[in-house]
Each structure stands twice: as C-alpha cells, then as structure tokens.
Amino acid sequence: MVFEKLVELLSEQFGVEPETITLETSFDEDLGADSLDLVEMMMALEEEFDVGEISEEAARKLKTVGDVVDFIGGPDE
C-alpha cells in the first residue's frame, strides 16, 4: 500500500510513468530531482502518509524509493 501510494505521488510530481518506478529508483539519478523537488516531495510525504515533520537528517538518508518505503513503514502497511 505504501509503495503504491508513493509511486502515484512520484509519477505525478516527476511526470514519469508509474511502471518505471521501482524500489531501486533513485530520486536524483533516475528522476532527476533537485533540492527543491526533494523538499516538495518531503512535504507531500508528510501530508500523504501523516508521518509528521521529516527532519533534514532523515531526509538526506532517503535516496531511493525503497528508502522511503522503509522509512514510512514497509510495503505491506
């Protein structure tokens, strides 16, 4: 469930086909995210998944879609 919601959010934000997003998709290398994109993504994650404010330190560790899924709570939640 987390992965599916995340794919929907990312495909909309970055204008890519949902099928191209995997757990290994990198935000900067595969999606071309810049720092503003990442800030917007963190805000969207906070709102969509109700995880509270994501610290800068935690955000720096989120490099791939899989990292975000693990951070939020796993693919089956």
C-alpha positions in Angstrom: 0.0 0.0 0.0 2.8 2.5 0.9 4.7 1.6 -2.3 1.6 2.0 -4.5 0.7 5.4 -3.0 4.3 6.5 -3.3 4.5 5.5 -6.9 1.3 7.5 -7.6 2.7 10.6 -5.9 6.1 10.4 -7.6 4.8 9.7 -11.0 2.6 12.8 -10.7 5.4 15.0 -9.2 8.1 14.0 -11.7 6.0 13.3 -14.8 7.1 9.7 -15.2 5.1 6.5 -15.9 4.2 4.6 -12.7 5.6 1.4 -14.3 9.1 2.9 -14.4 9.3 3.4 -10.6 10.8 0.5 -8.6 12.1 0.2 -5.1 15.6 0.8 -6.5 14.6 4.1 -8.3 16.9 6.9 -7.2 15.5 10.4 -6.8 18.4 12.2 -8.1 19.8 9.8 -10.7 16.6 8.2 -12.1 14.1 11.0 -11.5 16.4 14.0 -11.9 15.2 15.5 -8.6 16.9 18.8 -7.5 16.9 20.1 -4.0 13.5 21.9 -4.5 12.0 18.8 -5.9 13.1 16.9 -2.8 11.7 19.5 -0.4 8.4 19.3 -2.2 8.5 15.6 -2.1 9.1 15.5 1.7 6.2 17.9 2.2 4.0 15.7 0.1 5.1 12.6 2.1 4.4 14.3 5.4 0.9 15.1 4.2 0.1 11.9 2.4 1.4 9.5 5.0 0.8 11.6 8.1 4.4 10.9 9.4 4.9 14.3 11.0 7.8 16.6 10.0 10.7 14.7 8.4 14.0 16.1 9.7 16.7 17.3 7.3 18.9 14.5 8.7 16.3 11.8 7.9 15.6 13.3 4.5 19.2 13.2 3.5 19.2 9.4 4.1 16.2 8.9 1.7 18.0 8.3 -1.6 15.7 5.7 -3.3 12.0 4.8 -3.4 12.9 1.8 -1.2 14.4 4.0 1.4 11.1 6.0 1.7 9.0 2.8 1.8 11.2 1.5 4.7 11.0 4.9 6.5 7.3 5.2 6.2 6.6 1.6 7.3 7.1 -1.0 4.7 5.3 -2.2 1.6 2.6 -4.1 3.4 1.3 -1.3 5.6 
